[in-house]
Amino acid sequence: MTLPASPNPEEQSLIDSISDPGPGVEVLHQIDPLGEDPISVDPGDDSDNDDNPPRLVPAAKPDTRDRILDVALDLFTDQGFDGTSLREIAERLNVTKAALYYHFESKDDILLALHMRLHEFGREALLKMAKQEPVTLTQWGELLDEVVDAMLAQRKLFLMHERNQAALEKLHRAEHDAEHEDLQNQFRRVLADTRISLEDRVRMAASFGVLFSGLFLSGEAFAATTDEELGGLLRRILRDVLGG
């Protein structure tokens, strides 16, 4: 087997500069705008066997879109939507504004995407209810119990909505309005199901109001309360309303 010639000093210097970018240079593994995956090497087995060469495997993709939304959520909550610029979001992420435009066409689109995270709560809950209609009071209570944890994990999202109501009211997109109306219609359909007693349907509607007013409409009233304490209180009150 003929071994390749060793690189001369000039070639070796070039190889070293590529392999080691030097201090202060961060090697990023971001999603390429063209959709190409970053590549990493799987060393495989440690033996010096030419029959088992290292395998090239796709590196894990960071979710750039979610990172943008998380940073925007912090800034919109702390400074307000109108007080935050795309430049500030880009600087917080250490990216260019062009990178933001790859995922969102405008700051309004970022705000709308944050708002749509709220729809996920309703969509998942309604999908579960659709699989077990007619819904019993027990099933409704179990469902809301799951939603409590999901909503507590997103308390900052509710606070952002409370502080940016004027900006949110200006947002109108056909896809958002259609989904919002669909969620409302599905909810009304459950409450209008005459296979469920009238008293149980009223309890369901009231318990839903307890949960959302306790987290969504309360704004900063319970900001100093821990998730554990607030979650415990909400569950106890929900049980009272549902008659459990």
C-alpha positions as CSV (number, residue, x, y, z in Angstrom):
1,M,0.0,0.0,0.0
2,T,1.5,3.4,-1.0
3,L,1.3,6.0,1.6
4,P,0.4,9.6,0.6
5,A,3.2,12.1,0.7
6,S,3.4,14.2,3.8
7,P,2.3,17.9,3.3
8,N,5.0,20.4,3.1
9,P,5.2,23.1,5.8
10,E,3.1,25.6,3.8
11,E,0.4,23.1,3.2
12,Q,0.4,21.9,6.8
13,S,0.0,25.5,8.0
14,L,-3.1,25.9,5.8
15,I,-4.5,22.6,7.1
16,D,-4.0,23.7,10.7
17,S,-5.6,27.1,10.1
18,I,-8.8,25.4,8.8
19,S,-8.8,22.7,11.5
20,D,-8.3,25.1,14.4
21,P,-10.0,28.5,13.7
22,G,-8.2,30.0,16.7
23,P,-9.4,31.8,19.9
24,G,-12.5,34.0,19.7
25,V,-14.0,32.2,16.7
26,E,-17.1,30.2,17.4
27,V,-17.9,27.2,15.2
28,L,-21.6,27.3,14.6
29,H,-23.8,24.4,13.5
30,Q,-26.8,26.3,12.3
31,I,-29.4,25.3,9.8
32,D,-28.2,26.3,6.3
33,P,-30.6,28.5,4.4
34,L,-30.4,26.1,1.5
35,G,-31.5,23.3,3.8
36,E,-28.2,21.4,3.9
37,D,-27.6,19.6,7.1
38,P,-24.3,20.2,9.0
39,I,-22.2,17.1,9.1
40,S,-20.4,15.5,12.0
41,V,-18.2,12.4,12.1
42,D,-19.1,9.3,13.9
43,P,-15.8,7.8,15.0
44,G,-17.2,4.3,15.1
45,D,-14.8,1.8,16.6
46,D,-11.4,2.8,17.8
47,S,-9.5,0.1,15.9
48,D,-7.2,1.0,13.1
49,N,-9.1,-1.1,10.6
50,D,-9.5,0.4,7.1
51,D,-12.5,-1.7,6.6
52,N,-14.4,0.3,9.3
53,P,-14.0,4.0,8.3
54,P,-15.7,6.7,10.3
55,R,-19.3,7.4,9.2
56,L,-20.6,10.8,8.3
57,V,-23.8,11.5,10.1
58,P,-26.1,14.6,10.2
59,A,-25.4,16.8,13.2
60,A,-28.3,17.7,15.5
61,K,-30.2,20.7,14.2
62,P,-30.9,23.5,16.6
63,D,-34.4,24.9,16.2
64,T,-33.5,28.4,15.1
65,R,-37.1,29.5,14.7
66,D,-37.9,28.6,18.3
67,R,-34.8,30.4,19.5
68,I,-36.0,33.5,17.7
69,L,-39.4,33.2,19.3
70,D,-38.0,32.6,22.8
71,V,-35.8,35.7,22.6
72,A,-38.6,37.8,21.2
73,L,-40.9,36.6,24.0
74,D,-38.4,37.9,26.6
75,L,-38.0,41.2,24.8
76,F,-41.7,41.8,24.1
77,T,-42.5,41.0,27.7
78,D,-39.8,43.2,29.2
79,Q,-39.7,46.1,26.7
80,G,-43.0,45.8,24.9
81,F,-43.7,44.9,21.2
82,D,-43.4,48.6,20.1
83,G,-40.2,49.1,22.2
84,T,-38.4,46.2,20.6
85,S,-36.7,46.2,17.2
86,L,-35.7,43.4,14.9
87,R,-32.1,44.6,15.3
88,E,-32.3,43.9,19.1
89,I,-33.7,40.4,18.5
90,A,-30.9,39.7,16.1
91,E,-28.2,41.1,18.4
92,R,-29.5,39.0,21.3
93,L,-29.2,35.9,19.1
94,N,-25.9,37.1,17.6
95,V,-27.2,36.8,14.1
96,T,-27.9,39.2,11.3
97,K,-31.4,40.7,10.5
98,A,-31.2,38.7,7.3
99,A,-31.2,35.5,9.3
100,L,-34.4,36.6,11.0
101,Y,-36.1,37.4,7.7
102,Y,-35.3,33.8,6.6
103,H,-37.8,32.6,9.2
104,F,-40.2,35.6,9.6
105,E,-41.1,38.3,7.2
106,S,-41.7,41.0,9.8
107,K,-41.9,41.7,13.5
108,D,-45.7,41.3,13.3
109,D,-45.1,37.7,12.1
110,I,-43.0,37.0,15.2
111,L,-45.8,38.3,17.4
112,L,-48.4,36.3,15.6
113,A,-46.3,33.1,15.9
114,L,-46.0,33.6,19.7
115,H,-49.8,34.1,19.9
116,M,-50.3,30.9,17.9
117,R,-48.5,29.0,20.7
118,L,-51.7,29.6,22.7
119,H,-53.8,27.9,20.1
120,E,-51.7,24.7,20.7
121,F,-53.3,24.4,24.2
122,G,-56.8,24.5,22.8
123,R,-56.1,22.4,19.7
124,E,-54.6,19.5,21.7
125,A,-57.3,19.6,24.3
126,L,-60.1,19.6,21.6
127,L,-58.4,16.7,19.8
128,K,-58.5,14.6,22.9
129,M,-62.1,15.5,23.6
130,A,-63.1,14.6,20.0
131,K,-61.8,11.0,20.6
132,Q,-64.1,10.5,23.6
133,E,-67.3,12.3,22.9
134,P,-69.7,12.6,24.7
135,V,-67.2,13.9,27.3
136,T,-67.9,13.1,30.9
137,L,-67.3,15.4,33.8
138,T,-64.5,13.1,34.9
139,Q,-62.8,13.2,31.5
140,W,-63.1,17.0,31.4
141,G,-61.4,17.3,34.8
142,E,-58.6,15.0,33.7
143,L,-58.1,17.1,30.6
144,L,-58.0,20.4,32.4
145,D,-55.5,18.8,34.9
146,E,-53.1,18.2,32.0
147,V,-53.7,21.7,30.6
148,V,-52.8,23.3,34.0
149,D,-49.2,22.0,33.7
150,A,-48.9,23.1,30.1
151,M,-50.1,26.6,30.8
152,L,-48.0,27.0,33.9
153,A,-44.9,26.2,31.8
154,Q,-45.9,29.2,29.5
155,R,-46.8,31.8,32.1
156,K,-44.5,34.3,30.5
157,L,-46.4,33.9,27.3
158,F,-49.6,34.9,29.0
159,L,-47.8,37.9,30.6
160,M,-46.6,39.0,27.2
161,H,-50.2,38.9,25.9
162,E,-51.3,41.0,28.8
163,R,-48.7,43.6,28.3
164,N,-49.1,43.8,24.5
165,Q,-52.9,43.7,24.0
166,A,-52.9,46.8,21.7
167,A,-50.4,45.3,19.3
168,L,-52.1,41.9,19.3
169,E,-55.5,43.5,18.5
170,K,-54.0,44.9,15.3
171,L,-52.9,41.5,14.1
172,H,-55.3,39.9,11.6
173,R,-54.3,37.0,9.4
174,A,-56.8,34.8,7.5
175,E,-55.2,31.6,8.8
176,H,-55.2,32.8,12.4
177,D,-58.8,34.0,12.3
178,A,-60.0,30.8,10.7
179,E,-58.2,28.6,13.3
180,H,-59.5,30.8,16.1
181,E,-63.0,30.5,14.9
182,D,-62.6,26.7,14.4
183,L,-61.4,26.3,18.0
184,Q,-64.4,28.3,19.3
185,N,-66.8,26.3,17.3
186,Q,-65.4,23.0,18.5
187,F,-65.6,24.2,22.1
188,R,-69.2,25.3,21.6
189,R,-70.1,21.9,20.1
190,V,-68.9,20.1,23.2
191,L,-70.9,22.4,25.4
192,A,-74.0,22.0,23.2
193,D,-73.9,18.2,23.3
194,T,-77.3,17.3,24.8
195,R,-76.1,13.8,25.7
196,I,-74.3,15.6,28.6
197,S,-76.5,16.9,31.3
198,L,-77.1,20.7,31.4
199,E,-75.5,20.9,34.9
200,D,-72.4,19.1,33.8
201,R,-72.1,21.4,30.7
202,V,-72.4,24.5,32.8
203,R,-69.7,23.1,35.2
204,M,-67.4,22.4,32.2
205,A,-67.8,26.0,30.9
206,A,-67.3,27.5,34.3
207,S,-64.2,25.4,35.0
208,F,-62.7,26.4,31.7
209,G,-63.2,30.0,32.7
210,V,-61.6,29.5,36.0
211,L,-58.5,28.1,34.4
212,F,-58.0,30.7,31.7
213,S,-58.9,33.7,33.9
214,G,-56.5,32.4,36.6
215,L,-53.6,32.4,34.2
216,F,-54.5,34.4,31.1
217,L,-56.6,37.3,32.3
218,S,-54.9,37.8,35.6
219,G,-51.9,39.5,34.1
220,E,-49.3,40.2,36.8
221,A,-51.6,39.7,39.8
222,F,-50.1,36.3,40.6
223,A,-46.6,37.0,39.3
224,A,-45.0,36.4,42.7
225,T,-46.7,33.1,43.2
226,T,-44.8,29.9,42.4
227,D,-45.9,27.5,39.7
228,E,-46.4,24.8,42.4
229,E,-48.5,27.0,44.6
230,L,-50.6,28.4,41.8
231,G,-51.0,25.0,40.2
232,G,-52.2,23.5,43.5
233,L,-54.8,26.3,44.0
234,L,-56.1,26.0,40.5
235,R,-56.5,22.3,40.7
236,R,-58.4,22.5,44.0
237,I,-60.7,25.2,42.7
238,L,-61.3,23.3,39.5
239,R,-62.3,20.2,41.6
240,D,-64.7,22.5,43.5
241,V,-66.3,23.8,40.4
242,L,-66.6,20.3,38.8
243,G,-68.1,18.9,42.0
244,G,-65.2,16.5,42.7
